[in-house]
Amino acid sequence: MTADDSFGRLDDDDYPAFTMGRAAELLGTTPGFLRAIGEARLITPLRSEGGHRRYSRYQLRIAARARELVDQGTPVEAACRIIILEDQLEEAQRLNEAYRQAASQEPTGK
């Protein structure tokens, strides 16, 4: 890998750059919170060769959303489920829009 390849990772939202401790610090939470949202399958951190959890910026944004809900009094498991359902709804709406656009471009009559 060249230095140019390494710098390209700086822009990669999915690159697992943050340790659990650093991720918790950035989010203002505890490693236990990150473990809990992992157990609820909201995010699945990658593991280093030594087995340590590594988080991406994308995963930290999801974790931050979960923390907002928990801070508002929502239980962790419920917060995770809410975020998963919101994500599924957004994806379904995106697909529906794509299908509508494709259908409107189909020629009518045969």
Order of alpha helices (4+ residues) and beta strands (2+ residues): alpha-beta-alpha-alpha-beta-beta-alpha-alpha
